[in-house]
Amino acid sequence: MKKQRIDYGSLKSKIGNVEITTGAVLESTGSTSKTKTGAWRSLKPVVDEQKCIGCGMCWTYCPEGCIEKSEKKFKVNFDYCKGCGICSNECPVKAITMVMEEK
């Protein structure tokens, strides 16, 4: 059976000055790391440093990989955080609260 090739050109649209590919098709490996997606969120995680025990559960479960190790604790890279709240749900000491994003 012959493998079908996708015509990526037919999947492209332009919104403002940004060209996007419809249908969640990634043309190349790692291309999502070049796109800052943090502007999409309506909620953002806020870490209570006093409660945080540095266990790394937030880092483990973050589907975007936007939680980074910082000395003994972890910090959120808001350029890529979409505000899904998984980090908050998985935190065993409830040190992460989801708050409304103010722009």
Secondary structure, 3 states (H helix, E strand, C coil): CCCCCCCHHHHEEEECCEEEECCCCCCCCCHHHHCCCHHHCCEEEEECCCCCCCCCHHHHHCCCCCEEEECCEEEECCCCCCCCCHHHHHCCCCCEEEEECCC
